[in-house]
Amino acid sequence: MRFILFMLLCAVTSCQKPEKVQPPQNLHRIKKDTTILLNSDGERNPRGSVFFAERMPDTYIENVGQVATYRFVARKFPPEASYLLSSQNLGAEKQPVVWYEVDDDGQLGRQIDAGTLMLDNEMILMFDYCKGEPVEYWLTSGDGDVRLKTTLVPYPIHTQATDGAALSLRRITRDASLVLLEGTDFNPDEEILVSTQSGSKRTFNVPFICRNGCLSIALEPGSPDKSGGIAYVDILRRTGERLSLEYDWGCEAVNPKKRLGNTQRIKQDALLNLPTEL
């Protein structure tokens, strides 16, 4: 199977001066009713359609490094319908990407010069995202009755215990002034001790219960003596095992130099030389 490069770029705001978000390069494909569709909130899936993102092996780009790579899987859509793929960065409005048509098999495709390109065969490279920063992708039907969402964290902040329990941090705000600590596959009702540190702000061995083996805690790393920096989270299990994570917050969290897959480092024609087969 061959995958066609399908770049989706996002701009990250710095502490000093917001950068102008560039419009998608294929706006000529967008229908006139896009604004109405993008203003619709919430998911709706009356037909039981399937839409999710699948992580693929990272793509190496010279002078940039490893870039997170995905493809979308879309199934069980009504034939002859049209769907708009749009993206939504943290704290931003939805941005239209491209329209797809549904074939007789319920799969989505779009017309290119060489013929029909199926959504399943497109390779999505995630440029200019920071660690722990999520992005949402939406499929919205032309009549607005179907709205499906999938959420990605291209460059996750995570760690794993020896028994498979996993711990991760996800930004809730762009500058990580609010983050979500999430744990999965812990023992049912396991008690853990959580410690945090950000500048002079500290908490020590706060007990939490992992209901059904899961954990979800909102953290605010903001420190009165700093406008940004590095924050730490440490979890101590009864087995004595520790799980630790660190993350940027404040101005450090939106520092353009810390973007992964930084497009400012791409050499001319580097993307044209990428293979189309994963």
C-alpha positions as CSV (number, residue, x, y, z in Angstrom):
1,M,0.0,0.0,0.0
2,R,1.3,3.5,-0.8
3,F,0.7,6.5,1.3
4,I,0.7,10.0,-0.1
5,L,2.3,12.9,1.8
6,F,-0.5,15.1,3.2
7,M,1.1,17.9,5.3
8,L,-0.9,19.7,8.0
9,L,0.9,22.6,9.4
10,C,0.1,24.5,12.6
11,A,1.5,27.7,14.1
12,V,2.4,27.9,17.7
13,T,2.1,31.2,19.7
14,S,5.2,32.5,21.4
15,C,5.2,34.4,24.7
16,Q,6.3,37.6,23.0
17,K,4.4,38.0,19.8
18,P,1.7,35.8,18.3
19,E,2.5,34.4,14.9
20,K,0.0,34.7,12.1
21,V,-1.7,31.3,11.4
22,Q,-1.4,30.5,7.7
23,P,-4.5,29.3,5.9
24,P,-4.6,25.8,4.5
25,Q,-3.0,25.6,1.1
26,N,-6.1,23.9,-0.4
27,L,-8.8,26.5,0.4
28,H,-9.9,26.3,-3.2
29,R,-11.4,22.9,-2.3
30,I,-13.6,24.3,0.5
31,K,-17.3,24.8,0.0
32,K,-19.1,28.0,0.7
33,D,-20.9,26.6,3.7
34,T,-17.7,25.7,5.6
35,T,-18.2,28.4,8.3
36,I,-21.6,27.0,9.2
37,L,-20.2,23.5,9.5
38,L,-17.2,24.5,11.6
39,N,-19.4,26.4,14.1
40,S,-21.3,23.2,15.0
41,D,-20.2,21.9,18.4
42,G,-20.3,18.4,19.8
43,E,-20.1,15.0,18.3
44,R,-23.0,13.3,16.5
45,N,-22.8,9.8,15.0
46,P,-26.3,8.6,14.2
47,R,-25.1,6.1,11.5
48,G,-22.5,4.4,13.7
49,S,-19.6,5.5,11.4
50,V,-16.0,4.9,12.4
51,F,-13.3,7.6,12.4
52,F,-10.0,7.3,14.3
53,A,-6.3,8.1,13.9
54,E,-3.7,5.4,13.7
55,R,-0.1,6.1,14.7
56,M,2.4,5.1,12.0
57,P,6.2,4.9,12.3
58,D,7.8,8.3,12.5
59,T,9.1,9.9,9.3
60,Y,12.7,11.2,9.3
61,I,13.2,14.5,7.6
62,E,16.7,15.8,7.1
63,N,17.6,18.7,9.4
64,V,14.3,18.3,11.3
65,G,14.5,14.8,12.7
66,Q,11.7,12.3,13.4
67,V,8.3,13.7,12.7
68,A,5.1,12.1,14.2
69,T,3.1,10.4,11.4
70,Y,-0.5,9.2,11.3
71,R,-3.2,8.0,9.0
72,F,-6.9,8.2,9.4
73,V,-9.2,5.2,9.3
74,A,-12.8,6.0,8.2
75,R,-15.5,3.4,7.7
76,K,-19.3,2.9,7.4
77,F,-20.2,6.2,5.8
78,P,-23.4,6.6,3.6
79,P,-22.6,6.5,-0.1
80,E,-22.7,9.7,-2.2
81,A,-22.3,11.9,0.9
82,S,-19.7,14.6,1.4
83,Y,-17.6,15.1,4.5
84,L,-15.2,18.0,5.5
85,L,-12.0,17.1,7.3
86,S,-11.0,20.0,9.6
87,S,-8.4,20.4,12.4
88,Q,-8.6,22.3,15.7
89,N,-5.5,23.2,17.6
90,L,-5.7,23.9,21.3
91,G,-7.5,27.1,22.0
92,A,-8.1,27.9,18.4
93,E,-11.0,27.7,15.9
94,K,-11.5,24.7,13.6
95,Q,-9.7,25.1,10.3
96,P,-11.0,23.4,7.1
97,V,-8.6,21.1,5.4
98,V,-10.3,19.3,2.5
99,W,-13.6,17.7,1.4
100,Y,-14.1,14.0,0.8
101,E,-16.7,12.0,-1.1
102,V,-18.0,8.6,0.0
103,D,-17.8,5.7,-2.4
104,D,-20.1,2.7,-2.7
105,D,-18.0,0.8,0.0
106,G,-18.6,3.6,2.6
107,Q,-15.0,4.9,2.4
108,L,-13.8,8.4,1.9
109,G,-11.8,9.7,-1.1
110,R,-10.9,12.9,-2.9
111,Q,-10.0,13.7,-6.5
112,I,-6.5,14.5,-7.4
113,D,-4.8,14.8,-10.8
114,A,-3.9,11.1,-10.8
115,G,-7.4,10.0,-9.8
116,T,-9.1,9.2,-6.5
117,L,-7.0,9.3,-3.3
118,M,-8.6,7.5,-0.4
119,L,-8.4,9.0,3.1
120,D,-7.0,5.8,4.5
121,N,-4.0,6.1,2.2
122,E,-2.9,9.6,3.1
123,M,0.1,10.1,5.3
124,I,-0.3,12.9,7.9
125,L,2.9,14.5,9.2
126,M,2.6,16.5,12.4
127,F,4.7,19.6,12.2
128,D,5.2,22.4,14.8
129,Y,3.7,20.8,17.9
130,C,5.1,20.9,21.4
131,K,5.3,18.0,23.9
132,G,1.9,17.2,25.4
133,E,0.0,19.4,23.0
134,P,-3.2,17.8,21.6
135,V,-4.9,18.5,18.3
136,E,-8.4,17.4,17.2
137,Y,-9.6,16.3,13.8
138,W,-13.2,16.4,12.8
139,L,-15.2,14.8,10.0
140,T,-18.4,16.8,9.4
141,S,-21.1,15.9,6.9
142,G,-22.3,18.5,4.4
143,D,-25.7,18.7,6.1
144,G,-24.1,19.0,9.6
145,D,-25.9,15.9,10.9
146,V,-22.7,13.9,11.4
147,R,-19.8,15.2,13.4
148,L,-17.0,12.8,14.3
149,K,-13.8,13.7,16.3
150,T,-10.5,12.1,17.0
151,T,-7.9,13.5,19.3
152,L,-4.1,13.2,18.8
153,V,-1.1,14.0,21.0
154,P,1.6,13.8,18.4
155,Y,4.5,14.2,20.9
156,P,3.3,12.7,24.2
157,I,4.7,13.1,27.7
158,H,4.5,9.7,29.1
159,T,6.1,6.8,31.0
160,Q,5.3,3.2,31.8
161,A,5.7,1.1,34.9
162,T,7.2,-2.4,34.9
163,D,3.7,-4.0,35.2
164,G,2.3,-2.0,32.2
165,A,0.7,0.9,34.2
166,A,1.0,4.0,32.1
167,L,1.2,7.7,33.1
168,S,0.9,10.7,30.7
169,L,0.5,14.5,30.8
170,R,-1.7,16.4,28.3
171,R,-2.0,20.2,28.0
172,I,-5.5,21.7,28.7
173,T,-4.3,25.2,27.9
174,R,-1.8,26.1,25.2
175,D,0.8,27.4,27.7
176,A,0.3,24.4,30.0
177,S,-0.8,26.6,32.8
178,L,-3.3,23.8,33.3
179,V,-2.5,20.1,32.4
180,L,-4.2,16.8,32.9
181,L,-2.3,13.9,34.5
182,E,-3.8,10.6,33.3
183,G,-3.0,7.1,34.4
184,T,-4.2,3.8,33.1
185,D,-3.8,0.1,33.8
186,F,-3.0,0.6,37.5
187,N,-4.4,-2.0,39.9
188,P,-8.1,-1.5,40.8
189,D,-8.4,1.0,43.6
190,E,-4.6,1.2,43.9
191,E,-3.5,4.0,46.2
192,I,-0.7,6.1,45.0
193,L,1.2,9.2,46.4
194,V,1.5,12.2,44.1
195,S,4.2,14.9,44.5
196,T,4.6,18.0,42.3
197,Q,7.1,20.8,42.0
198,S,7.2,24.0,40.0
199,G,9.6,26.7,41.1
200,S,8.9,27.3,44.8
201,K,5.5,25.7,44.6
202,R,5.5,22.1,45.9
203,T,3.1,19.4,47.1
204,F,4.3,16.2,48.7
205,N,2.9,12.7,48.9
206,V,-0.8,13.6,48.3
207,P,-2.8,10.3,48.3
208,F,-5.0,9.4,45.4
209,I,-7.1,6.3,44.6
210,C,-6.9,4.8,41.0
211,R,-10.6,3.9,40.6
212,N,-10.9,1.0,38.2
213,G,-7.2,1.3,37.7
214,C,-7.4,4.8,36.2
215,L,-6.2,8.2,37.4
216,S,-7.1,11.7,36.2
217,I,-5.8,14.8,38.0
218,A,-5.8,18.5,36.8
219,L,-2.6,20.3,37.7
220,E,-1.7,24.0,37.7
221,P,2.1,24.4,37.7
222,G,2.0,28.3,37.9
223,S,4.4,29.6,40.5
224,P,4.3,33.1,42.0
225,D,8.1,33.6,41.5
226,K,8.2,32.6,37.8
227,S,6.4,33.3,34.5
228,G,7.4,29.9,33.2
229,G,9.7,27.0,33.6
230,I,9.8,23.2,34.1
231,A,7.4,21.4,36.4
232,Y,7.8,17.9,37.8
233,V,5.3,15.2,38.8
234,D,6.3,12.1,40.8
235,I,4.1,9.1,41.7
236,L,5.1,6.6,44.4
237,R,3.4,3.2,44.3
238,R,3.1,0.9,47.3
239,T,5.5,-1.4,45.6
240,G,8.2,1.3,46.0
241,E,8.3,2.0,42.2
242,R,8.3,5.7,41.2
243,L,7.0,7.2,38.0
244,S,8.2,10.7,37.1
245,L,7.4,13.2,34.4
246,E,8.5,16.7,33.6
247,Y,6.9,19.3,31.4
248,D,7.3,23.0,30.3
249,W,4.8,25.6,31.4
250,G,4.2,29.3,30.8
251,C,6.5,31.0,28.3
252,E,8.7,28.0,28.1
253,A,5.7,25.9,27.0
254,V,5.1,28.1,23.9
255,N,8.7,28.8,23.1
256,P,9.0,28.3,19.3
257,K,12.4,26.7,19.6
258,K,10.8,23.8,21.5
259,R,8.5,22.8,18.7
260,L,9.0,19.3,17.4
261,G,8.9,18.8,13.7
262,N,9.9,22.4,13.3
263,T,9.2,23.6,9.8
264,Q,11.7,26.4,10.1
265,R,14.4,23.8,9.8
266,I,13.2,22.1,6.7
267,K,15.6,22.4,3.8
268,Q,14.3,23.4,0.4
269,D,12.7,20.5,-1.5
270,A,13.2,18.1,1.5
271,L,9.6,17.1,1.5
272,L,9.5,16.5,-2.2
273,N,12.2,13.8,-1.8
274,L,10.2,11.8,0.9
275,P,9.1,8.3,-0.1
276,T,5.3,7.9,-0.4
277,E,5.4,4.3,0.9
278,L,5.5,3.6,4.6
